């Protein structure tokens, strides 16, 4: 974390007498409606790129992705949030998947080709949907803005009038590349597991995906205390403990039609 800038003495005295009720900890966090707008814009821009090959809706992988997504959404979407989900597959060898704020979600064929069951697919999807539902990007953006301004959380209300500024000025790079905190990744793991179990999937599928990703990365990640993300081994261990603590018998995993 960057060091905090010094606050002018006069300003410090003025702020010291301010009422705590005026503090707005989320003054820099984009609203849910703004998250939807930003996500839809970035998704459309991505689809328009010549180098991005989006598979047609008739492709088997797209059909399965959307079927699993529908099952997960049926147990979590109560219609109270404005999220506008979409699910697409990008033809690329990259082993990745991501969800943009507001709901647009993309899987790469490089990841889908390495998955063998619908439960594994559901594990990745549930993780990404949790990022959307818990507004992790919006909180990460707000934290990023606060660090950039170098002001203490207790003093944020002095900038409340600017909120997040002009939403349209937020570039797509921030939408695609802003990292989530270790706390948010853990929340996506835990609530994602709960979500897929509620939808009737075997949670071992999610654990297997992270075991696979750990092998793909070759153990090249830094120690957990040097990284924003949880260490793979600790992450997998925590998942297994959560699964064990559910004390349930889960259904057999369902093979994907393209699995080798």
DOROGU-687536 format. One record per atom (N, C-alpha, C): residue in one letter; x, y, z. Coordinates in steps of 0.001 Angstrom, whole numbers, plus 524288, in hexadecimal, padded with zeros to 5 digits. Layout:
<nodes>
aXYZ;...
</nodes>
This chain:
<nodes>
x8034B7FB5A80000;x800008000080000;x8036F804D980000;x801D6808B47FD01;x804D980D8E7FCBC;x804578109B801CE;x8086F8139F8035F;x80807816CB80819;x803F181B0380778;x8016281C6480BCD;x7FD4D8206180BAA;x7FFBD825C880B3E;x7FD3E8292C80846;x7FF0482E8E807FB;x7FDBA8316B80D0C;x800EE8353380E61;x7FFDB8385781309;x7FB0F83BC081217;x7F7BA83C3681603;x7F31683F8381599;x7F465844EB817BC;x7F34584914814D5;x7F45884E5A816C0;x7F20E84F1981C2D;x7F502851DC81FA5;x7F37A8527882518;x7EE298550D825A2;x7ED27859218228D;x7E82485BE0822F0;x7E3A28583D8219E;x7E4728550D81DA0;x7E0678516581C07;x7DF8D84D4F82043;x7E3D484B9D822A5;x7E372847A5826C0;x7E029849A482B47;x7E0F884E8282CEC;x7DDE2850BA83133;x7D8208512382FAD;x7D723852B182ACB;x7D1BD853428290B;x7CEF884E01828FC;x7D1CD84A0C8274E;x7CF78844D9826EF;x7CEB68426382C44;x7D213843C082FF4;x7D1C58415D83524;x7CCA38428B837CB;x7CA568470883698;x7C5758487A83925;x7C0A7846D98361F;x7C17284448831B2;x7BCFC842BA82E83;x7BA1F83E29830ED;x7B51383DD182FF1;x7B1EB8398783200;x7B3388348082F3A;x7B36B8303283239;x7B49B82B1682FF2;x7B0698296D82C17;x7ABC382BA382CA0;x7A77F82A1282922;x7A85182BF68239C;x7AC0982F8E822D8;x7ACEA8318A81D93;x7B0E482E4481AA4;x7B35882A8681D61;x7B7398273E81ACC;x7B48C823B5816D9;x7B67D8238A81223;x7B44A8204080E15;x7B88D81C9A80C1A;x7B8D4817F280E6F;x7BD088144D80D34;x7BCD88126780794;x7B82F8128E8052D;x7B7A68109E7FFDE;x7B6EE815107FBEF;x7B8E2819937FD26;x7B81881E097F9B6;x7BA6881D317F450;x7BE44819C27F3CF;x7C0E0818E87EED1;x7BF07813FA7EC11;x7BB4D8113E7EE54;x7B98980C447EC28;x7B54580D237E80F;x7B60380B447E343;x7B1EC80BC87DF49;x7ACEF809057E0FE;x7A88380B427DFA9;x7A379808F27E106;x7A2A6803EA7DDEB;x79EBC800EF7DF78;x79D8A7FC207DCA0;x79C097FD577D6FD;x798FC8017E7D63F;x79764803007D0F2;x79C1C804737CDA1;x79FDE807337D006;x7A49A808A67CD2D;x7A7F0803D97CBEB;x7A8048001F7CF7F;x7AAEE7FB537CE7B;x7A8B67F87A7C9B9;x7A3817F8627C950;x7A1077F5E57C4D0;x7A2897F8B27BFC8;x7A25B7FDE27BFDA;x7A3C2800F07BB32;x7A9627FFF77B990;x7ACE4800077BD62;x7B26B7FF427BC32;x7B3787F9CB7BA1A;x7B10A7F5DD7BC8D;x7B1DD7F0847BAD3;x7AFD67EF947B558;x7AB3D7F1A67B42C;x7A8F77F0FF7AEF5;x7AC4E7F3B47AADB;x7AE517F8537AC2A;x7B19D7FB247A873;x7B69A7F8207A744;x7B9237F6377AB66;x7BE067F3567AAAD;x7BD167EE417A7AD;x7B8B07EBA47A8C8;x7B7737E6C67A614;x7B6907E7BD7A03D;x7B3C77EBE979F04;x7B2D77ED3379988;x7B7DC7EE9A796BE;x7BB347F18979957;x7C03F7F2ED796FF;x7C3857EE0B79602;x7C3577EA5B799B3;x7C64D7E58279917;x7C4467E2627946E;x7BF2D7E20B793EA;x7BCDF7DF0E78F9F;x7BE217E16A78A49;x7BF187E68178A27;x7C0257E93178534;x7C5D87E8B078374;x7C93F7E706786F5;x7CEC87E6A9785A1;x7CFA67E25D78194;x7D2B57E39E77D97;x7D3C47DFE077964;x7D6867DAFD77B61;x7D9E77DBAE77F53;x7DCF67D7417814C;x7D9D67D3C0784FD;x7D5347D57A78682;x7D1FC7D27078A23;x7CDED7CF5178716;x7CE707CA2D78737;x7CAC17C6CE78476;x7C6DA7C49578864;x7C21C7C6A578849;x7BDF57C4D078BB4;x7BB267C046788FF;x7BAC57BBDA78BA6;x7B8357B75878955;x7B2547B85B788CB;x7AFDE7B63F784BA;x7AA427B707783EF;x7A70E7B41978805;x7A2377B5C3788B6;x79ECF7B36078CA5;x79D8A7ADB378B69;x79E8B7AC0E7868F;x79D7F7A6A978505;x7A1E47A2F4786AD;x7A6537A51678847;x7AAC07A1CF789DF;x7A96479EDF78EE1;x7AADD799EA78F22;x7A9927969F7939F;x7AB9E798CE798B9;x7B05079B1E79899;x7B2A479D3A79D5A;x7AF9C7A1E779F65;x7AD947A51179BDE;x7AA637A99379D75;x7A5487A7B079FD8;x7A2ED7A3CA79D78;x79DF97A1AE79F6F;x79E9479F8A7A4F8;x7A2C379C8E7A5D0;x7A39C79A457AAFE;x7A4C279E857AEFE;x7A7FD7A25B7AD8F;x7A93C7A6AE7B113;x7A43D7A9757B2CB;x7A0D87AA9E7AF1C;x79C0D7AD7C7B05D;x798397AA1E7B370;x7983B7A4FC7B280;x794D77A17F7B582;x796857A15E7BB3D;x79B977A0D77BC25;x79D937A0BE7C181;x79CB07A6017C41D;x79D897AA407C13A;x79C9B7AF7A7C35C;x796ED7B01D7C4FB;x7934E7AE1A7C1CD;x78DBF7AE787C304;x78C6E7AB917C808;x78EE87A70C7C8CC;x78DF97A4097CD95;x78FD27A70E7D264;x7945F7A9777D1FF;x796727AC737D666;x7931D7B1477D77C;x7919D7B4097D362;x78E867B8C87D41A;x789267B7927D665;x787267B2EB7D566;x781F47B1897D759;x781C37B14B7DD45;x7864F7B0BC7DFCF;x7865A7B05E7E584;x788457B5617E82C;x789E87B93A7E519;x78C047BE027E783;x789717C2FD7E5A2;x7871D7C2FB7E10B;x7850F7C7D27DEBF;x77F637C8A37E06C;x77E9A7CC467E40C;x7794C7CD567E5E9;x776DF7D21A7E349;x779947D4507DF6D;x777757D8B97DC81;x7780F7DDFA7DF20;x77A8B7DE207E3B0;x77B137E3137E683;x77FAD7E6557E483;x783897E3C27E23D;x788147E6987E039;x787827E78B7DA5F;x78A1A7EB987D85D;x789767ECF47D2D2;x78D177E9F87CF27;x78FE47E6177D120;x793D77E36D7CDF2;x791927E16D7C8D3;x7949C7E2177C4B5;x793057E0397BF82;x7972D7DC5D7BDAA;x796357D7687BEC4;x79A037D3597BD99;x79A0D7D1E67B7C9;x79EA17D0877B5F0;x79F387CE377B0C3;x7A3D97CA767B12B;x7A3D27C6667ADF8;x7A7D87C2647AE65;x7A9D17C0FF7A8F2;x7AECA7C1FE7A811;x7B1277C1287A2F4;x7B63C7BE207A373;x7B7B67BBB479F16;x7BC9D7B8BA79EDF;x7C0247BB3179AC3;x7C5017BC2579C48;x7C8EF7BE52798C2;x7CC807B9EC796F2;x7CD417B986791D8;x7D0AF7B58578FA8;x7D6577B73A79067;x7D8C27B54079480;x7DE207B6BE795D0;x7E0877B27479931;x7E59B7B19B798AD;x7E84F7ADA379BC3;x7E9467AF647A160;x7E8177B4457A284;x7E8F07B6427A7D1;x7E5837B34C7ABB6;x7E7DC7B1A17B002;x7E5047AEBB7B40D;x7E2D77B2B87B7E7;x7DE237B4A77B6B2;x7DC1A7B9027B9D1;x7D6327B97F7B932;x7D3EB7BC667BCCD;x7CE6C7BDEE7BCA6;x7CDFA7C2CE7BFFF;x7CA407C6287BECC;x7C98F7CADF7C1F2;x7C4067CCE67C168;x7C2587CFC47C562;x7BD3B7D2577C545;x7BE1F7D8317C5DC;x7BBBA7DB2F7C278;x7BC007E0D77C2CE;x7B7EC7E2C87C6AE;x7B8B17E7707C8E0;x7B4BA7E97E7CC78;x7AF697E9BE7C9CD;x7AB627E8617CCAE;x7A6257E89E7CA88;x7A4297E3957C832;x7A7BB7DFE47C6CF;x7A5D17DADC7C503;x7A82C7D8447C03B;x7AA567DB287BC56;x7AC807D87D7B7BE;x7B0FE7D4DB7B94C;x7B09D7CFE47B7AA;x7B46F7CBFA7B940;x7B6A87C93E7B475;x7BBD27C87E7B47A;x7BE837C62B7B004;x7C1EF7C19C7B1BC;x7C1A67BD5C7AEC3;x7C5187B8DE7AF89;x7C87E7B8457AAAC;x7CD4F7B69A7AB71;x7D0C87B5747A716;x7D09C7AF927A601;x7D0F47AE217A10C;x7D0FD7A89079FBC;x7D5AC7A5D47A233;x7D9E87A8BE7A31B;x7DE7D7A6697A596;x7DD4A7A4457AAF6;x7D9AF7A6D47ADC8;x7D80C7A4DC7B2E3;x7D4087A0897B245;x7D02A7A15F7AEF2;x7CC1179D767AE3A;x7CE4F798357AC85;x7D262798617A941;x7D4C2793847A762;x7D772790747ABB8;x7D8BC7931C7B001;x7DB5C790857B459;x7D78178E9A7B882;x7D296790097B7FC;x7CEA478E4F7BBB0;x7CC457892A7B9D2;x7CAD9785C97BD76;x7C8BB780B07BC03;x7C31877FDE7BDCD;x7C12B783287C15D;x7BBD2782777C34F;x7B8DF7879F7C38E;x7B3A6787317C37B;x7B06578BDA7C41A;x7B13178E347C980;x7B27F78AF27CD57;x7B35278CD27D2A9;x7B81F7905A7D2F3;x7BC2B78F007CFFF;x7C0C97925B7CFC2;x7BF727978A7CD2C;x7BC6E797497C901;x7BAA779C0A7C65F;x7B75579F557CA09;x7B3D979CBA7CCF4;x7B08279F887D0AF;x7B3C57A21E7D4E8;x7B81479FA07D675;x7BB787A1E07DA74;x7BDDA7A7047D8B5;x7BFCB7A72B7D3E0;x7C20F7AC037D1CC;x7BDD37B02D7D13D;x7B95F7AE9B7CF1D;x7B5127B24E7CE56;x7B31D7B4887D37D;x7B26F7B12A7D75F;x7B0797B2F67DC72;x7B44C7B6D27DEE4;x7B94F7B5D27DE45;x7BD5F7B95A7E03E;x7BCD47BEB57DD9A;x7BC5F7BEAD7D868;x7BC097C39A7D585;x7B6F07C67E7D6A3;x7B2A57C3A27D71F;x7ADA17C6247D847;x7ADA87C8A77DDAA;x7B0897C6557E14F;x7B0F97C8B87E67D;x7B3CC7CDF17E623;x7B7BD7CE417E2D2;x7BA757D3437E213;x7B68D7D7767E053;x7B30F7D60A7DCD3;x7AF2B7D9C87DAE2;x7AB547DB3A7DF32;x7A90E7D7417E1A3;x7A4E97D81B7E57D;x7A6CE7DB237EA40;x7ABA57DA567EBC5;x7ADCA7DD027F057;x7B0AF7E2077EEDF;x7B0527E38B7E9F2;x7B2617E8967E815;x7B83C7E9227E930;x7BB207E4FF7E890;x7C0AD7E51F7E9D7;x7C3B67E8F97E67A;x7C24C7E9587E176;x7C5157ED237DE2E;x7C4207F2AC7E02C;x7BF537F3EC7E188;x7BDFE7F9367E348;x7C0F57FAAA7E83D;x7C16A7F6ED7EBD7;x7C4557F7F27F0A2;x7CA2B7F8747EF83;x7CC1A7F5487EBDC;x7D19F7F5AC7EA6C;x7D2B97FAEC7E7D8;x7CF087FCB77E49A;x7CFAA801CE7E214;x7CFB2806287E629;x7CC22805DD7E9E7;x7CBDA809DF7EDFC;x7D0F4809FD7F117;x7D2F08056F7F285;x7D7E0805367F574;x7DC5B8076B7F23A;x7DC53806577ED2A;x7E05C8084F7E9B2;x7E04080E447E972;x7DB8F810747E932;x7DAF5816237E90B;x7DCD1818A57EE1F;x7DB90816357F288;x7DD26818567F798;x7E3188185A7F819;x7E57F814167F664;x7EB41813E47F6A5;x7EDAB818077F326;x7EB59818BE7EE84;x7ED7281C977EAE0;x7ED1C822187ED12;x7E8FB823267EFF8;x7E849828567F249;x7EB75828F67F745;x7ED17824887F984;x7F05A824C97FE33;x7ED9282723802D2;x7E88A825CC80395;x7E5BF827F680807;x7E3D38239380B8A;x7E355824C38108B;x7E186820FC8145A;x7DBB981FF4813A6;x7D9FD81B18814A4;x7D47E819B98140D;x7D0F181D6181725;x7D2C281F2D81BA6;x7CF848228F81EE7;x7CEE88280281C97;x7D1F8829368189E;x7D1C282E6B81652;x7CF3A82E64810EF;x7CD37829F480F4F;x7CB378297980A02;x7C6A882D20808E8;x7C3B282E6B80CFF;x7BF0E8319D80C02;x7C06C836E5809B6;x7C5478389E80A3E;x7C6D283DA6807FC;x7C6DF83D6A8020B;x7C71C8389D7FFE7;x7C724837F17FA3D;x7C201835957F84E;x7BE258353F7FBBD;x7B958832737FA6B;x7B69B834BC7F5B4;x7B735839DE7F4E6;x7B46B83C537F097;x7B64283A427EB56;x7BB20838597EB25;x7BD208365E7E632;x7BBB6830B17E557;x7BA0D82E097E98F;x7B8C38287A7E970;x7BCD7825AD7E621;x7BB3C823117E1E8;x7BF0D820757DE95;x7C03F823B57D9BE;x7BE85828767D9CA;x7BF8B82BC77D553;x7BC1982A467D0BF;x7BE0782B217CC24;x7BB27829E97C768;x7BBC58241C7C634;x7B7968212B7C6CD;x7B7C481B877C5F2;x7B9C481A407C07C;x7B84181D617BCB1;x7B9CD81C627B74E;x7BFB681CBA7B692;x7C25A81F577BA35;x7C80181FF97B9B5;x7CB0881B3D7BBB0;x7C857817837BE23;x7CAFC812D97C012;x7CC4A80F597BB70;x7D15780E8E7BA92;x7D31180B897B60C;x7D22C805B47B6A4;x7D1F5802F67B240;x7D12A7FD537B25A;x7D5A17FA687B4FD;x7DA577FCB57B4E6;x7DECA7FA237B772;x7DDA67F9277BD2F;x7DB247FCF57BFBB;x7D9D47FC4E7C53C;x7D5A57F8227C5FB;x7D2417F78F7C22A;x7CE157F3AE7C294;x7D03A7EE277C1EA;x7D4237ED8C7BE8E;x7D6527E8687BD83;x7DAC27E6E47C12E;x7DDAC7EABC7C302;x7E29D7E97C7C5A0;x7E2F87EAEB7CB64;x7DF157ED8F7CD8A;x7DF6A7EF117D308;x7DF137EA277D66E;x7E3177E8F97D97D;x7E3137E4147DC8D;x7DF6E7E45A7E139;x7DD607DFCB7E2AB;x7DA2D7DF677E75C;x7DDAF7DE6D7EC0D;x7DBC77DFDA7F09E;x7DEBC7DF0B7F56B;x7DE917D9547F706;x7E2067D7EA7FA8F;x7E2177D29E7FCAD;x7DCE27D1647FF5B;x7DABC7D5548020A;x7D5B87D4AB804AF;x7D1647D36C800D0;x7D14C7D63B7FC63;x7CD3C7D5657F88A;x7CDDC7D0297F5C1;x7D2B27CE847F4D5;x7D3857C9697F26F;x7D1A57C5147F613;x7D2A17C5A97FB13;x7D0D87C1C87FED6;x7CAE37C19E7FEFC;x7C87B7C62F7FECE;x7C2C87C66C7FEDB;x7C08B7C3D27F9FE;x7C3107C4A17F582;x7C13A7C2327F0A6;x7C1CF7BC4B7F0EA;x7C5FF7BA6C7F36A;x7C6B27B4C97F421;x7C25E7B2907F78D;x7C19A7B4E27FC16;x7BDFD7B2C07FFF8;x7B8517B3217FE2E;x7B6BE7B7BF7FC68;x7B14E7B8627FAC7;x7B04A7B59B7F598;x7B45D7B5227F260;x7B3D37B22B7ED8C;x7B2D37AC707EEAA;x7B5A37AA467F27A;x7B4B67A4DA7F40F;x7AF177A41B7F5F2;x7AD527A7A67F947;x7A7FF7A74D7FB53;x7A3FC7A79D7F6E8;x7A5047AB007F324;x7A16C7ABBD7EECD;x7A0F17A6C87EB82;x7A5637A4677EA33;x7A52879FD57E6CD;x7A2AB79B307E995;x7A36F79AC57EEAE;x7A0EB796977F1AE;x79B037975F7F1AE;x7995D79C357F26D;x793C979D727F26E;x7914B79C317ED2C;x7946679CAC7E8FF;x7926B79B9E7E3BB;x792C6795D77E248;x794CC792A87E5D9;x794F078D057E4EA;x799F078AEF7E2A2;x79E3078E067E2C8;x7A33078C427E0B2;x7A6BB78A3D7E514;x7AAA1787447E396;x7AE6B785267E742;x7B2C9789267E809;x7B39278B3D7ECC5;x7B76B78F5E7EDA4;x7BD1178DA47ECCE;x7BDF67888E7ECBE;x7C343786AD7EBA8;x7C5167889A7E64F;x7C156789AB7E2E8;x7C2B078BAE7DDBE;x7C5C1790B67DE00;x7C4387944D7E187;x7C71B799317E206;x7CC9F798337E404;x7CD23794D37E7D7;x7D24C793A27E9F7;x7D5CF7915C7E5B7;x7D3A478DF87E278;x7D6AF78B927DE4C;x7D8A778F9E7DA5E;x7D579793937D95D;x7D71A797AD7D5B8;x7DBE379A8D7D7D4;x7DBD179BDA7DCD8;x7E03E79EA97DF10;x7E50F79B307DF82;x7E447796257E02B;x7E8B3792827E00A;x7EB19792717DA95;x7E7C4792777D69A;x7E99B792917D139;x7EC6F797AC7D000;x7EA2D79C137D1B9;x7EC8E7A1297D0B0;x7F1DB7A1A57D36A;x7F24B79F407D7F9;x7F74679F567DAC6;x7FB7379C827D7AE;x7F9FF798277D533;x7FDB8795347D1FE;x7FF2B7983D7CD13;x7FB3D79ACE7CABD;x7FC2E79DE07C604;x7FFFF7A24E7C717;x7FF6B7A4CA7CBBD;x802E07A9297CD16;x808587A74B7CE77;x808E17A2367CF94;x80E067A0107D0BC;x8103E7A1BB7D5EC;x80CD67A3867D972;x80EB17A5217DE9C;x8121F7A9F57DE83;x8114B7AD447DA76;x8149D7B1DC7D9DE;x812A77B6A17DCDA;x80E3A7B61D7DF8A;x80C157BA917E258;x80F3E7BBB47E742;x80F5D7C0B17E903;x812447C2137EDC2;x80F857C0197F29F;x8122D7C0207F725;x80FA57BE897FC07;x80ACE7C1D37FD10;x8071B7BFAE80014;x8021A7C244800EE;x802C57C7B880332;x806887C864806C4;x807007CD7A80949;x8092B7D1A4805A0;x80B1E7CFF780102;x80D037D3B77FD28;x809187D48E7F8B9;x804AE7D1DD7F904;x800EF7D1FF7F4C1;x7FBA57D3F87F697;x7F8CA7D6827F2FB;x7F3727D8397F42A;x7EFB97D38F7F451;x7F1267CF4F7F1A5;x7EDC27CACA7F156;x7EF897C67F7F505;x7EBE77C3377F6CB;x7ED577BEFC7FA4D;x7F1197BB2A7F7B9;x7F4967B8E97FAC9;x7F80E7B4DB7F8DD;x7F4CA7B0367F713;x7F64A7ADD27F2A5;x7F3387A9887F07D;x7F2607A51F7F465;x7F6857A38E7F71E;x7F61F79F2F7FACD;x7F25E7A0817FF3A;x7F2CC7A53A80155;x7EF3A7A6D880580;x7E9A37A74580386;x7E91C7A91C7FEBC;x7E3F57A9BE7FC62;x7E1517A4687FBD2;x7E42C7A0A87F9C9;x7E21379B657F900;x7E0DC798DA7FE45;x7E457799A480209;x7E3887977B80748;x7DE8E799BD809BA;x7DDCD79ED88092F;x7D9257A15C80B5C;x7D42A79F5C808C6;x7D47179E6F803A4;x7CFE979C5C800E0;x7CE78796F4802EC;x7D26D7939B8038E;x7D16378E5080566;x7CF0B78E6980AE4;x7D10E791D580E32;x7CEF6792408137B;x7C9487940781362;x7C812797A680FF2;x7C2AD7999280F9E;x7BF197953E80D93;x7C0FB7924E809CE;x7BDE978DF4807B3;x7BCF3789E280BF3;x7C10E7888C80EE0;x7C089784AD81311;x7BCA67867881738;x7BCC878B8581861;x7B95E78D9E81C7A;x7B3A078DF081ADA;x7B29778D1E815DA;x7AD2378D168141B;x7AA6178811815C9;x7AD77783E5816A2;x7AB5877EDF81867;x7A6DB77D14814F5;x7A7CD77D3280FDE;x7A3D777B9780C18;x7A607777908084F;x7A27A7749480606;x7A3F37711E801C2;x7A269773CC7FCB3;x7A6347748D7F944;x7A540777877F47E;x7A469773DA7EFDD;x7A196775AD7EBF8;x7A0A0772687E755;x7A5A47718C7E43F;x7A5E176D577E133;x7AA8376C727DDE5;x7AB28770F47DA0B;x7AFF7772107D8AD;x7B0E2776317D4DE;x7AF26774657CF77;x7AD30778247CC72;x7AB2D776F57C738;x7AF39778677C315;x7B102774977BFFB;x7B50D775AF7BC05;x7B337779A27B7F3;x7B6D077CD97B635;x7B5A97806D7B1F4;x7B5C177D6A7ACD3;x7B27F77EDC7A90D;x7B23577BDA7A425;x7B74177BE97A0FC;x7BA8277FE17A1A1;x7BF597802479EA1;x7C41477E227A1A8;x7C34077C707A684;x7C7A477AB37A9C1;x7CA2D775DE7A765;x7CF5F775CA7A782;x7D245771637A545;x7D2AA76CF37A93F;
</nodes>
